[in-house]
């Protein structure tokens, strides 16, 4: 096993929420969570590498298999894990706003300043999660995602697999996916995204408007899916996933409404949290949904 540099964790870090996010599919082929350890298979240069992330109160300890890694692989793995842990995002802006605004202070009161928004390890991975999760429950979405990874993932000696690349998904037969419980539209949307030519992993290096524009017009990548990718994979600070059922429920509870707000009302209710709506969304999901 190779030992990578520890990643420091901020005071009050909410490891429980991060572990819950990455462990949402207990039978995952690409990642698993047992107690305080996240195991994730990544393939930064086409070679599958398993990383064990052990979360301690003050830091995350990282080990990788195989032991012989290039400097480029080690740097890529560390960056991916930092994204997964949500520690690369800045929380000071929303916290500063809370000192001036009673509503923002109440938003932060349930989870405290240690809450972070964990990211997917890769952008295309988030895209696939979003598409398989459209209009189905989490359990079935996890089943579909496992099927994708089984078909096109990059295998590791442990039996786990790294998430497929766009090329891997693009090579799949939509008719075959249809025999494996994918709807015709869901299979088409996944393959459309994979064949779109979008540089998914490059999206976080620009701005949110440019990234959203790059995804707009691809059939199956609608407003909610684009917002999910911007929020969960690109770490842009001012994204609200308008139309999200969990966000609607959380806003209803937070504001004591007698109804679930629709998209237009969600947009208005999230406006006071700008330009930090991404972290505000995390607090709403974690503390008020």
ZIMOUR-V84865 format. One record per backbone hydrogen bond with DSSP energy under -0.5 kcal/mol. NH is the residue of the N-H (numbers start at 1). CO is the residue of the C=O. E is the energy in kcal/mol with one decimal. If there is no record, write none. Layout:
nh | co | e
NH | CO | E
NH | CO | E
//
This chain:
nh | co | e
2 | 64 | -3.4
4 | 2 | -0.6
4 | 62 | -2.1
7 | 60 | -2.4
8 | 6 | -0.6
9 | 58 | -2.7
13 | 10 | -1.7
14 | 114 | -1.6
15 | 13 | -1.5
17 | 14 | -0.6
18 | 14 | -1.2
19 | 15 | -2.9
20 | 16 | -2.1
21 | 17 | -2.0
22 | 18 | -2.3
23 | 19 | -1.2
24 | 21 | -1.2
26 | 24 | -0.6
28 | 25 | -2.1
32 | 39 | -2.2
34 | 37 | -2.3
37 | 34 | -2.1
38 | 53 | -2.5
39 | 32 | -3.2
39 | 37 | -0.5
40 | 38 | -0.5
40 | 51 | -2.7
41 | 30 | -2.6
42 | 40 | -0.6
42 | 49 | -2.8
46 | 43 | -1.3
49 | 42 | -3.3
50 | 65 | -2.6
51 | 40 | -3.3
52 | 63 | -2.7
53 | 38 | -3.3
53 | 51 | -0.6
54 | 52 | -0.7
54 | 61 | -2.7
55 | 36 | -2.7
55 | 53 | -0.7
56 | 54 | -0.7
56 | 59 | -3.0
60 | 7 | -2.4
61 | 54 | -2.7
62 | 4 | -0.6
63 | 52 | -1.8
64 | 2 | -2.9
65 | 50 | -2.3
69 | 67 | -0.9
74 | 70 | -2.4
75 | 71 | -2.5
76 | 72 | -2.3
77 | 73 | -2.8
78 | 74 | -2.3
79 | 75 | -2.1
80 | 76 | -2.4
81 | 77 | -2.5
82 | 78 | -2.2
83 | 79 | -1.8
84 | 80 | -2.4
85 | 81 | -2.3
86 | 82 | -0.8
86 | 83 | -0.9
87 | 82 | -1.4
88 | 82 | -0.7
89 | 86 | -0.6
91 | 89 | -0.5
95 | 91 | -1.8
96 | 92 | -2.5
97 | 93 | -2.0
98 | 94 | -1.9
99 | 95 | -1.0
100 | 97 | -1.3
101 | 97 | -1.5
105 | 101 | -2.2
106 | 102 | -2.2
107 | 103 | -1.9
108 | 104 | -1.9
109 | 105 | -0.7
109 | 106 | -0.7
110 | 107 | -0.6
112 | 108 | -2.3
115 | 112 | -1.2
118 | 116 | -0.8
119 | 83 | -2.1
120 | 232 | -2.7
126 | 122 | -1.3
127 | 123 | -2.1
128 | 124 | -2.3
129 | 125 | -2.3
130 | 126 | -2.8
131 | 127 | -2.3
132 | 128 | -2.8
133 | 129 | -1.8
134 | 131 | -1.2
136 | 133 | -1.3
141 | 137 | -2.4
142 | 138 | -2.5
143 | 139 | -1.7
144 | 140 | -2.4
145 | 141 | -2.5
146 | 142 | -2.4
147 | 143 | -1.8
148 | 144 | -2.1
149 | 145 | -2.4
150 | 146 | -2.6
151 | 147 | -2.3
152 | 148 | -2.6
153 | 149 | -2.3
154 | 162 | -1.4
155 | 153 | -0.6
156 | 160 | -2.6
159 | 156 | -2.2
161 | 29 | -2.2
162 | 154 | -3.0
163 | 41 | -0.6
169 | 165 | -2.0
170 | 166 | -3.0
171 | 167 | -1.2
172 | 169 | -1.7
174 | 172 | -0.6
177 | 173 | -2.2
178 | 174 | -1.7
179 | 175 | -0.8
179 | 176 | -0.9
180 | 177 | -1.5
181 | 178 | -0.8
182 | 177 | -1.9
187 | 183 | -2.4
188 | 184 | -2.0
189 | 185 | -2.7
190 | 186 | -2.2
191 | 187 | -2.0
192 | 188 | -2.8
193 | 189 | -2.4
194 | 190 | -2.3
195 | 191 | -2.1
196 | 193 | -1.0
200 | 198 | -1.7
202 | 199 | -1.0
203 | 199 | -0.7
203 | 200 | -1.4
205 | 202 | -1.4
206 | 203 | -1.6
211 | 207 | -2.4
212 | 208 | -2.7
213 | 209 | -2.3
214 | 210 | -1.9
215 | 211 | -1.1
215 | 212 | -0.5
216 | 212 | -1.4
218 | 215 | -1.3
219 | 217 | -0.6
221 | 218 | -2.4
222 | 220 | -0.9
226 | 222 | -2.7
227 | 223 | -2.5
228 | 224 | -2.5
229 | 225 | -2.1
230 | 226 | -2.5
231 | 227 | -2.4
232 | 228 | -3.5
233 | 229 | -1.7
234 | 229 | -1.5
236 | 230 | -1.7
242 | 240 | -2.4
244 | 241 | -2.1
248 | 244 | -2.2
249 | 245 | -2.3
250 | 246 | -2.2
251 | 247 | -2.6
252 | 248 | -2.0
253 | 249 | -2.1
254 | 250 | -3.0
255 | 251 | -2.2
256 | 252 | -0.8
257 | 252 | -2.2
261 | 248 | -0.5
261 | 259 | -0.6
266 | 262 | -3.0
267 | 263 | -2.4
268 | 264 | -1.8
269 | 265 | -2.7
270 | 266 | -2.0
271 | 267 | -0.9
273 | 270 | -1.7
274 | 271 | -1.7
276 | 273 | -2.4
278 | 237 | -2.2
279 | 237 | -0.6
280 | 276 | -1.9
281 | 277 | -2.2
282 | 278 | -1.8
283 | 279 | -2.2
284 | 280 | -2.3
285 | 281 | -2.9
286 | 282 | -2.7
287 | 283 | -2.5
288 | 284 | -2.1
289 | 284 | -0.9
289 | 285 | -0.6
//
